Amino acid sequence: QVQLVESGGGLVQGGGSLRLSCAASGRTSSTYAMGWFRQGPGKEREIVAAISRSGSRTYYTNSVKGRFIISRDNAENRVSLQMNNLKPEDTAVYSCAARSTVADFFYYTASNDYSYWGQGTQVTVSS
């Protein structure tokens, strides 16, 4: 089992940047594929980015391609989401998620693929 704690959210002006971090404790995070999800006001939860256990493969939803970068440091048990050129429509609660896997190169994009979730961190982008 793994526990996930997000940090780095906040209020930023449009065009600005934030870096979210997800710290994992418990079983080593290197056995998990990871993902970042978000849920905006009145919206359903959606995948933002995902990364394979090895870190060699990544996925981004279309709306964040070219602006967001997901990365992981297995030695530090941490996954990050660098968010650049933020837009008001990026406003949401961002949560990281983990799925135990033996596959080094798979990432997962559906919320029900994941077993473990952090509590979420609020990101608010002003226009």
C-alpha positions, 0 to 999 in steps of 0.5 A: 500500500502507498500513501500519496500527498500532493503539494504545490497548488495555489493561485496564479495569474493566467500565463503563469506556472506552478509545479505540483508534487506528489510524495509517496510513502509506504511501499516504494513508488517505483512499483507503481504507475502514476497519474495526475487527475483534475476535477474542475467546478461542475465538471467530472474528474479527468486525466491530465497526465500519466507516467509509466513505472519506469518513467519512460512513457508518458501521456497527456490529455490534449488540452495540456500538451505542450504546457504540462510535463509529468516526471518522476523521481523513483529514488525520491518517491516523488512524481511532479507535474510542471504546469506552464502557460496556465489558463483559467480553464485549468482551475481545478482540484488536482490529485495524484493517483497510483496503480501497482503494476509489474509492467515497466512501460504501461501508463493508465488513463482511466480513474478506475485503473488506479487504487490509491489517491491523494487528497488533492490540491487546489489550483486556481488560475485567474484571468 
